[in-house]
Amino acid sequence: MRRWSKRGLPSALVLEDDAQPIEGRLGVLPACLAELPPDWDLLYLGLRGHRLPPPTHGFKVNVLLPFLRLLRPDKYRLTRTEAARLYLRPFSEHLYRAGYHQGTHAYAVSRKGAALLHAHGLPITAPPDVYLATLIVEGRLNAFAVREDMFTTTGAPSQITGSL
């Protein structure tokens, strides 16, 4: 982060040690970058976990959640706005708005996004996937995801946890 800041770059690509590009997909990256709004913070280049909302999601967010929050406010803490951000939402031809996802193996981050992550991420108390997803659901991180994954993982054991 310090080296990046000193060089004055507007954004950076973050790849975990097991990130693997998917053949033939990186050619769409320039179109994806062109569709990002000026205030973007993060762009997932590959995801794991849930993607599009199930057919009942709208009913759960708009009817069931408000009712359950009345009965058990201690248990159902998500607001309607936060619950609506759990899944991918259409944004443009090549992009979705991101939700609560796994997938920090490959992403781009803007200078503003990196500063936000740095400000909210210390001390580190959760896996990076959870940390990013929570900021997205809370509306603090303006994040997007490519419609077609450009990176996956090799499936190799983590060198981080393997060395602990």
VOBA-1610 file (N, C-alpha, C; in pm, whole numbers, padded with zeros to 5 digits, always signed):
BEGIN
Met+00083-00119+00000Met+00000+00000+00000Met+00088+00126+00000Arg+00194+00126+00080Arg+00280+00244+00085Arg+00348+00269-00049Arg+00397+00161-00113Arg+00462+00177-00244Arg+00363+00229-00347Trp+00241+00177-00342Trp+00137+00220-00435Trp+00109+00368-00415Ser+00094+00411-00292Ser+00067+00552-00261Ser+00180+00642-00311Lys+00303+00599-00292Lys+00417+00681-00336Lys+00421+00697-00487Arg+00377+00596-00560Arg+00379+00602-00706Arg+00263+00682-00763Gly+00161+00710-00684Gly+00049+00792-00729Gly-00045+00724-00828Leu-00051+00593-00825Leu-00137+00520-00918Leu-00284+00534-00878Pro-00376+00545-00974Pro-00518+00562-00941Pro-00587+00435-00894Ser-00532+00318-00928Ser-00594+00192-00889Ser-00489+00082-00890Ala-00527-00033-00837Ala-00435-00146-00831Ala-00512-00277-00850Leu-00442-00378-00895Leu-00496-00512-00908Leu-00441-00595-00793Val-00530-00664-00721Val-00490-00747-00609Val-00517-00892-00646Leu-00413-00975-00642Leu-00425-01117-00673Leu-00370-01199-00558Glu-00448-01295-00510Glu-00397-01388-00411Glu-00303-01486-00478Asp-00226-01558-00399Asp-00126-01650-00454Asp-00187-01764-00534Asp-00314-01795-00513Asp-00377-01904-00588Asp-00473-01855-00697Ala-00469-01726-00731Ala-00556-01673-00837Ala-00511-01727-00972Gln-00608-01766-01052Gln-00577-01822-01184Gln-00671-01758-01286Pro-00614-01695-01391Pro-00700-01635-01493Pro-00777-01744-01570Ile-00899-01712-01610Ile-00978-01804-01690Ile-00953-01771-01837Glu-00912-01869-01910Glu-00873-01849-02049Glu-00983-01780-02131Gly-00942-01677-02204Gly-01032-01607-02294Gly-01121-01501-02231Arg-01112-01481-02102Arg-01203-01386-02035Arg-01142-01248-02012Leu-01010-01236-02005Leu-00948-01108-01972Leu-00965-01003-02082Gly-00999-01044-02202Gly-01018-00949-02312Gly-01132-00852-02289Val-01225-00886-02201Val-01340-00801-02171Val-01308-00697-02064Leu-01192-00710-01999Leu-01158-00621-01889Leu-01163-00473-01927Pro-01109-00429-02042Pro-01120-00286-02076Pro-01265-00236-02082Ala-01356-00316-02135Ala-01498-00276-02139Ala-01556-00266-01998Cys-01518-00358-01911Cys-01565-00355-01772Cys-01516-00228-01702Leu-01388-00197-01719Leu-01331-00078-01655Leu-01397+00049-01707Ala-01430+00052-01836Ala-01494+00170-01895Ala-01635+00191-01839Glu-01700+00086-01793Glu-01837+00097-01739Glu-01841+00133-01591Leu-01727+00130-01525Leu-01725+00167-01382Leu-01756+00315-01366Pro-01837+00351-01265Pro-01862+00492-01239Pro-01736+00557-01178Pro-01726+00689-01185Pro-01606+00756-01131Pro-01583+00732-00983Asp-01688+00703-00907Asp-01673+00686-00762Asp-01661+00539-00718Trp-01620+00450-00808Trp-01607+00308-00772Trp-01496+00289-00670Asp-01512+00187-00587Asp-01411+00153-00487Asp-01344+00019-00515Leu-01423-00080-00557Leu-01371-00216-00571Leu-01442-00285-00687Leu-01367-00367-00762Leu-01423-00447-00871Leu-01377-00592-00854Tyr-01471-00680-00819Tyr-01440-00823-00810Tyr-01419-00877-00951Leu-01311-00952-00971Leu-01282-01014-01100Leu-01314-01163-01098Gly-01368-01211-00990Gly-01411-01348-00974Gly-01479-01362-00839Leu-01581-01447-00833Leu-01659-01464-00709Leu-01678-01611-00677Arg-01707-01636-00551Arg-01755-01766-00507Arg-01879-01739-00422Gly-01963-01838-00411Gly-02080-01821-00326Gly-02201-01773-00405His-02304-01728-00331His-02430-01690-00395His-02412-01571-00488Arg-02495-01566-00589Arg-02483-01462-00690Arg-02612-01383-00706Leu-02706-01437-00781Leu-02830-01366-00805Leu-02933-01399-00698Pro-03021-01305-00667Pro-03119-01331-00560Pro-03218-01438-00601Pro-03265-01518-00503Pro-03369-01617-00533Pro-03501-01544-00562Pro-03595-01611-00626Pro-03723-01547-00660Pro-03797-01486-00541Thr-03777-01539-00423Thr-03850-01491-00305Thr-03779-01376-00233His-03665-01333-00284His-03586-01231-00212His-03663-01100-00192Gly-03732-01051-00293Gly-03808-00927-00280Gly-03914-00935-00171Phe-03985-01047-00164Phe-04086-01066-00060Phe-04021-01068+00078Lys-03910-01138+00090Lys-03841-01146+00219Lys-03793-01009+00266Val-03739-00930+00174Val-03685-00799+00210Val-03795-00700+00243Asn-03900-00697+00162Asn-04003-00593+00174Asn-04119-00627+00266Val-04143-00755+00289Val-04259-00794+00372Val-04214-00869+00498Leu-04142-00977+00478Leu-04107-01063+00589Leu-04008-00998+00686Leu-03901-00939+00634Leu-03800-00879+00722Leu-03857-00770+00812Pro-03934-00673+00760Pro-03990-00572+00852Pro-04078-00633+00962Phe-04155-00735+00927Phe-04239-00802+01026Phe-04153-00871+01132Leu-04051-00944+01089Leu-03964-01015+01183Leu-03884-00919+01270Arg-03847-00804+01215Arg-03774-00705+01296Arg-03862-00650+01407Leu-03993-00641+01384Leu-04084-00599+01490Leu-04089-00702+01602Leu-04091-00830+01564Leu-04100-00937+01663Leu-03969-00961+01737Arg-03857-00959+01663Arg-03727-00991+01721Arg-03620-00894+01672Pro-03622-00770+01716Pro-03522-00673+01668Pro-03379-00711+01706Asp-03363-00789+01811Asp-03230-00833+01852Asp-03171-00937+01756Lys-03257-01013+01690Lys-03211-01118+01599Lys-03202-01070+01455Tyr-03299-00993+01409Tyr-03303-00948+01270Tyr-03256-00803+01263Arg-03125-00787+01253Arg-03066-00654+01260Arg-03046-00587+01124Leu-03045-00663+01015Leu-03027-00601+00884Leu-03143-00508+00853Thr-03112-00393+00799Thr-03218-00304+00751Thr-03265-00355+00615Arg-03374-00302+00566Arg-03423-00341+00433Arg-03320-00305+00327Thr-03256-00190+00340Thr-03155-00148+00243Thr-03037-00244+00245Glu-02992-00283+00363Glu-02880-00378+00372Glu-02918-00514+00315Ala-03037-00563+00346Ala-03082-00692+00294Ala-03093-00688+00141Ala-03131-00575+00087Ala-03140-00563-00059Ala-03003-00568-00125Arg-02897-00541-00050Arg-02760-00543-00104Arg-02691-00679-00092Leu-02758-00781-00044Leu-02694-00911-00022Leu-02652-00980-00151Tyr-02727-00961-00258Tyr-02701-01032-00384Tyr-02656-00935-00493Leu-02603-00994-00601Leu-02567-00914-00718Leu-02691-00844-00772Arg-02671-00722-00821Arg-02778-00645-00883Arg-02728-00593-01016Pro-02810-00596-01121Pro-02764-00549-01252Pro-02716-00405-01246Phe-02609-00376-01320Phe-02558-00240-01328Phe-02538-00196-01473Ser-02465-00276-01552Ser-02438-00241-01691Ser-02420-00369-01772Glu-02379-00356-01895Glu-02365-00472-01983Glu-02267-00576-01928His-02157-00532-01869His-02054-00624-01821His-02042-00631-01669Leu-02120-00550-01597Leu-02102-00541-01452Leu-02231-00559-01374Tyr-02214-00612-01255Tyr-02317-00613-01152Tyr-02272-00521-01040Arg-02366-00476-00959Arg-02331-00419-00829Arg-02307-00538-00738Ala-02201-00533-00661Ala-02165-00647-00576Ala-02254-00653-00453Gly-02257-00770-00392Gly-02332-00793-00270Gly-02241-00859-00167Tyr-02297-00954-00093Tyr-02221-01027+00009Tyr-02166-01153-00056His-02038-01150-00094His-01979-01259-00170His-01845-01302-00111Gln-01804-01420-00149Gln-01669-01468-00125Gln-01591-01440-00253Gly-01464-01414-00241Gly-01385-01399-00362Gly-01286-01284-00358Thr-01192-01289-00266Thr-01087-01187-00266Thr-00964-01236-00340His-00980-01341-00421His-00866-01395-00493His-00822-01305-00608Ala-00911-01220-00660Ala-00874-01128-00769Ala-00972-01011-00770Tyr-00920-00891-00746Tyr-01005-00772-00753Tyr-00919-00650-00783Ala-00985-00548-00835Ala-00921-00419-00855Ala-00975-00326-00748Val-00892-00235-00704Val-00932-00140-00601Val-00884+00000-00641Ser-00971+00098-00623Ser-00933+00236-00653Ser-00853+00292-00535Arg-00790+00406-00557Arg-00715+00470-00449Arg-00808+00502-00332Lys-00927+00555-00362Lys-01024+00586-00257Lys-01069+00459-00186Gly-01092+00352-00262Gly-01132+00225-00203Gly-01025+00168-00113Ala-00899+00178-00155Ala-00789+00128-00073Ala-00778+00206+00058Ala-00796+00337+00051Ala-00791+00418+00173Ala-00905+00380+00266Leu-01022+00354+00211Leu-01138+00313+00291Leu-01112+00177+00356Leu-01060+00083+00279Leu-01030-00049+00334Leu-00926-00040+00445His-00826+00041+00423His-00722+00058+00524His-00780+00120+00652Ala-00865+00219+00636Ala-00924+00287+00752Ala-01016+00196+00832His-01089+00107+00763His-01187+00022+00832His-01133-00116+00865Gly-01012-00148+00822Gly-00966-00285+00835Gly-00863-00315+00941Leu-00832-00220+01022Leu-00730-00246+01124Leu-00789-00228+01263Pro-00767-00317+01354Pro-00698-00444+01336Pro-00786-00543+01258Ile-00723-00638+01191Ile-00795-00739+01113Ile-00856-00839+01210Thr-00988-00851+01206Thr-01059-00939+01298Thr-01147-01041+01228Ala-01144-01044+01093Ala-01228-01136+01017Ala-01157-01168+00886Pro-01197-01278+00819Pro-01139-01307+00688Pro-01169-01192+00591Pro-01080-01166+00494Pro-01100-01053+00403Pro-01233-01058+00328Asp-01278-01178+00290Asp-01406-01189+00219Asp-01520-01131+00304Val-01521-01165+00431Val-01627-01118+00522Val-01615-00968+00544Tyr-01494-00922+00561Tyr-01467-00780+00583Tyr-01517-00696+00465Leu-01482-00734+00342Leu-01527-00660+00224Leu-01679-00668+00209Ala-01733-00788+00222Ala-01876-00807+00204Ala-01957-00726+00305Thr-01910-00719+00427Thr-01980-00642+00529Thr-01982-00493+00494Leu-01869-00441+00448Leu-01864-00300+00406Leu-01957-00273+00289Ile-01971-00369+00198Ile-02061-00354+00083Ile-02206-00351+00130Val-02244-00447+00212Val-02382-00455+00260Val-02418-00331+00342Glu-02323-00280+00420Glu-02348-00160+00499Glu-02353-00033+00414Gly-02315-00043+00286Gly-02318+00073+00197Gly-02195+00161+00207Arg-02089+00112+00270Arg-01967+00192+00285Arg-01870+00175+00168Leu-01883+00066+00093Leu-01791+00035-00016Leu-01871+00024-00146Asn-01838+00106-00244Asn-01906+00106-00373Asn-01839+00001-00462Ala-01894-00120-00458Ala-01828-00235-00520Ala-01911-00293-00634Phe-01837-00349-00729Phe-01896-00408-00850Phe-01834-00544-00873Ala-01895-00622-00960Ala-01842-00754-00997Ala-01862-00772-01147Val-01765-00835-01211Val-01781-00865-01353Val-01890-00969-01370Arg-01964-00961-01480Arg-02072-01057-01504Arg-02019-01197-01533Glu-01903-01206-01596Glu-01839-01335-01619Glu-01703-01334-01549Asp-01685-01428-01457Asp-01559-01435-01382Asp-01439-01435-01477Met-01337-01360-01441Met-01212-01357-01516Met-01104-01437-01446Phe-01123-01459-01316Phe-01027-01536-01237Phe-01101-01639-01153Thr-01033-01748-01128Thr-01078-01849-01035Thr-00959-01879-00944Thr-00967-01985-00867Thr-00852-02022-00783Thr-00802-02159-00826Thr-00677-02186-00795Thr-00617-02315-00831Thr-00668-02426-00740Gly-00718-02390-00625Gly-00762-02490-00527Gly-00649-02538-00438Ala-00530-02477-00456Ala-00416-02515-00373Ala-00440-02471-00230Pro-00384-02544-00134Pro-00398-02502+00007Pro-00337-02363+00027Ser-00396-02289+00114Ser-00346-02154+00143Ser-00207-02160+00203Gln-00119-02075+00152Gln+00014-02064+00211Gln+00009-01987+00342Ile-00094-01908+00357Ile-00108-01828+00478Ile-00143-01918+00597Thr-00252-01995+00582Thr-00293-02081+00693Thr-00198-02199+00708Gly-00135-02241+00600Gly-00042-02353+00607Gly+00083-02320+00685Ser+00116-02191+00696Ser+00237-02153+00768Ser+00211-02115+00914Leu+00087-02116+00955Leu+00055-02080+01094Leu+00081-02194+01190
//
